[in-house]
Amino acid sequence: MGATTRNMLGIRLRSALFYVLSGLAFVPFLLFWPVFFLPERYLLGVGAAYLRVQLVLLRLICGIRYRVEGAEHLPEGPCLIASWHESSWETLFFHLFLDQPVMFAKQEVFSYPVVGLVAQKAGHVPIDRKGTPDQMRDGFRAGVAAIKRGRKLLIFPSGTRQRGAPKRIQRGVGVLYDLAKVDAVPVQVKSGHCWPAGSLLKYPGTITVRILPPIPAGLERRAFLQQLALAFGENQDDLKR
């Protein structure tokens, strides 16, 4: 058996062990089911505790670590967060690192057992990517309403997951920026090498999150999109270390 084969076997075994222990770790949290009937902050607190358990399991079993740079750039109040999207890692753990933001989620997520109820209770916004323009606008209005309630709003401008800086920034983020009338915080993330899209395997390494200085509210839409594209493109080589 060659070294590469042994390494892949180890990755498969550790990934399987992670899923087993992650499931077992969830069992004690079932005792907190009454949080579904309490204000959302209680559910968010319980969810954050479970995510921290998962981070420990990822580090100890799969060898996945993380570092967050530029946390000082994240405003204390509501804002729009525009992030790269490489894997499911950021859809889970950005709750911990970006102050429990509301995010847009595929509509079908809200039909999943338990997960759908959690997403709904946490205030996340369902989006039908094949929906009509009116449905998209309704989703944006729901996101803006979350901002007005004091929450941060997270959007992935590339839409689908892709490695590296977004090759295409969807114009919807510009519309949302116009509606929200708050600062927009660009976030770079490199996670796909540890948590590949479309794969159950988890590879050892360090996931990097870089929070960049906010883009101020009130810019003309084209100027905002240009600044966002520049922010996503800067210092990419440093992020790969």
Secondary structure, 3 states (H helix, E strand, C coil): CCHHHHHHHHHHHHHHHHHHHHHHHHHHHHHHHHHHHCCHHHHHHHHHHHHHHHHHHHHHHHCEEEEEECHHHCCCCCCEEEECCCCHHHHHHHHHHCCCCEEEEEHHHHHCCCHHHHHHHCCCEEECCCCCHHHHHHHHHHHHHHHHCCCCEEECCCCCCCCCCCCCCCCHHHHHHHHHCCCEEEEEEECCCCCCCCCCCCCCEEEEEEECCCECCCCCHHHHHHHHHHHHHCCHHHHCC
